[in-house]
Structures are given as C-alpha cells and as structure tokens.
Amino acid sequence: MDDIQNEDELIGKGPVLLSKDSVRVTDADEEIFILYSELQIGGTASTDFRGLGYLDSRKDLLEIKFELKNVLQAPPTTPGNSNKKSKSRKTPKDTTKTIEIELLQDKTALRSRKGDTGSVLWKASIDFAQLVLEQYYCSSNKSLFNRDLLNSLNVAELGSGTGLLSIALSPLVKRYTATDIKPLIHLIEKNVALNFPGWPNIPSGSKGANISVEELDWISIESASPSRRAKIYNTEDNPVDLLLVVDCIYHPSLIPPFLATVDYLSTPGRTAVLVVSELRAEDVMRDFLDKWLNIPGWEIWRIPNDDIGKHYAIFLGWKN
C-alpha cells in the first residue's frame, strides 16, 4: 500500500496513520533518552511500574469489560461485528457500549514452565485493546488506524498469549491470525472457543470465523533456511497487512529471533508492524531499537501515545 496523506496531515503507512507529531527514529540512544526522560518528567519512574505487568495471576478465569462512551450511532459494518459476549444497547439516543470477554489463564504454567509469560493476561493487551476499540467505535478525531482499510486487513499477532486481542479486535478486520509458541496454542484456542462457541467449526462470516490460531516459534524462524521458513509460515499464501506485537520486548536473548521473524513476515510496501511495549529496562529497549534500525530497508516511527500512557511506547515499522 502506498503512503497516503489527507487534509489533517496524516501520513498512512498501510493501515497505520502517522500524525504530524510522530517522530522518525534514527538513533537508539537518542530515542531511549527521550522516552525515559519524558517518563521521569511525568512523575513515573521505571521501577514504579505495576509489578511485572500482568493483570491478576491468581485467577483461573478473568472477566474483561471494555466500557466505550460516545459511541457512533452507526459504526462501520465489518465481518463479525461483535462477539457473543458483546452487549450494545440499541436505542438511538444511547451512546454507550460494553464489550465483555471471558479469558482462561494457566496460572500454574507461569510459575512452573520456564520462560512462560504468555499464560496469564498482561495489562498492556487490555490497554491497547481499549484504545483501539474506543477509536473505532467512538467519536474520535485521531486514530492509529485508517478505519476505511481495517475490514480488509489480514492481521497477524506475535506473542498472542491468552488470545485477548484476537477476540477483541477480530470483529474489526478481515482475518486475524493469533500466533505463539506451542505450549500456549491450546490456551488461545480454548479462549477463542469460549467467546465464540463452536469455533473453529463455525460457518464463514459468523462471529469469530475469521480467527485462526497458529504455532510460531521465533527461534525456529531465525534458524531456518528460506525454504524451511516458508513451511513454518507461508507469507506468499498468507501475506500480512498488519503485524501486531504487544508487550513482547522483555528479554534480550529473544530480540534477534523476534526481529528475524518480523523481517520475514513483512512484505515491503505492504506490511505495517505495530509494536506496543511497556517501558521497563532501558538497556533491553535500547538493544531492541538498535538492532531493528540496523536491519536494511526499515524505517521506524514513534507514535504519540498520550491516550494510552507514557509508560508505553508505540512504534511503527515499515519495510521499504
């Protein structure tokens, strides 16, 4: 998709909109200095974050509610406009909408399976989903995404964890592929089926029918030959328009395989990569940006994130 620009000075990188105050990232050290300085000015120290960042690791079942106010009278019609748990009053004067989602967690795996952080729900996924849903359904003069393109998008998510984003955002897009390592696939599948009864054996066009769940190990992608990579995930048959990554930047050893996966899944001039990350360790975030900037062909932008909070950074990657 080509860049587009409208009267509001929004630049489009595929489906993602860059406002005039978005910043092109060219130097990792400078970017980290700006991000963490703004964090301190805002009165929030990196050591004060909300624990590790998960919502509640003590519960087996979570009930998540997204309360939306000032909802548009007639939101765009998209595939699977809402899931079974969604509730929306129908009276013309009503401007509120509540989306309810139930999620199972594997709290035992968090403590017993080394390196498993995706078996419980993290706050970043809730905050990001709330932001996107508010911008989509409500009267907002700014948005991360071009609404006219959303319902035609093939979206893939890395590190889907419990699968919250696939359930919350799939009604807005054409196809949503949730991916993670093999031990987490069954948990995602259970949560999708919990919110869309009968999944995956439901008719095309039904709520939740556009969700697929696939195993995708970044380390396998990094070490695989080109022909083997195509067998792991075929980008020719399943090209990605929007690649979502929410709060997956936390361990330095995973950065190279993560970036190798991002680079492989991204079609030049087509795939927009949106990375949302809570600002924790400065050295990890610096290493991530430095390594991404050094992959040929990429441009990286920081998107203003006042609505989601300064303790997050939102980056857009675009491969030319």
Salt bridges, closest charged atoms under 4 A:
ASP3 OD2 - LYS13 NZ 2.86
ASP29 OD1 - ARG286 NE 2.98
GLU31 OE2 - ARG302 NE 2.20
GLU38 OE1 - LYS310 NZ 3.62
ASP56 OD1 - ARG58 NE 3.10
ASP60 OD2 - LYS107 NZ 3.69
ASP94 OD2 - ARG89 NH1 3.93
GLU100 OE2 - LYS87 NZ 3.67
GLU102 OE1 - LYS85 NZ 3.44
ASP116 OD2 - ARG113 NH2 2.43
ASP127 OD2 - ARG50 NH1 3.39
ASP241 OD1 - ARG270 NE 2.60
ASP247 OD2 - ARG280 NH2 2.91
ASP263 OD1 - LYS319 NZ 3.11
GLU278 OE1 - ARG50 NH2 3.31
GLU278 OE1 - ARG280 NH2 3.26
ASP287 OD1 - LYS291 NZ 2.51
GLU299 OE2 - LYS13 NZ 3.02
ASP306 OD1 - LYS310 NZ 3.32
ASP307 OD2 - LYS142 NZ 3.36
